[in-house]
Amino acid sequence: MSIKDYEEAKDLMKEDPKTYHLGPHSDELIHVAEKKLGIKFRGIYRDFLKEYGIVSTYGHQVYGITSDKFENDAVPNAVWLTLLERKTIDLPNNLFIIYEDDFGDYYYCMDFNQGSEVDVEPKVVAYPAGVGIDWPQKTVAEDFGQFLKGLILDTIEL
């Protein structure tokens, strides 16, 4: 578990004066989202949802929970988007969307088939964001902490 990466990402977000978030969120709201999705958040990402909900930092919007409106909402509500894309592009039920690339080609998703044990963090994978695209998904980070830190560092270094 790369809690260290997550803590470093949080420190970097504090340095960006334009960072904003919509948290904290209650355990009850997170539980409702889990039931709706059929997945169980844990570890680093659960902490992220509790503390931040969603975050916009260094020009990137990392999706999460914005409210309990899971049926009719918009980005950055990841629960709403994931449920929508399960219907629209047959997004597999084990994937949960947390980010979309700048071109709309890929969704970055937590893969709840990888790391299904309670103490193992789900990996972050890139998944094609279109109907009928048969590209293989690929692992882009070992966990959410590594993904968030990498996203921020890539932006700072540009």
Phi, psi and omega in degrees: 000129183259061176300329178299316177299318180296316179297320177294321177297318178298319177297318179296321180296326178295334181280343180268110183294345180266002179295134171220160179212170182241025179254182007279163177239151183280158173300326180297316179295318178298319179297319177299317178297317179299316179297318181298321184272336185076026177229165180238114176288147179206167172059228188299312183292325176298317176300318178301313180298317181295316185277318188248325185079292169219167175213142170243121183210141179050036177081005180247142177249115178262123188283156178191228180250127177255328182193187177268014179271083184269347183266330186214085182216210181204171173299135022260023177285101185291331179294310178302311183296317180297315178298318178298313184287338172298325179278318189282311184242014182058041174303128180301146183296340180277353181259143179229117186287129178238350185193153174233137180294166185298336184261354181076016180278327185228143164262143172258124190231149168277132183258105183279002168276335177263118183086045183282348178281152186303322185265008179250128180283140174294144175283161174256128182237153172267133182228134181301135186262039180215160180283135174077008178272124185251057176264144178287145173287153179224146179286129179247343178204148181288338177194177184296322180299314179296319179298310183297315179298316180297319179300314180293313182297321177300323181287317181297322183284349181289000000 
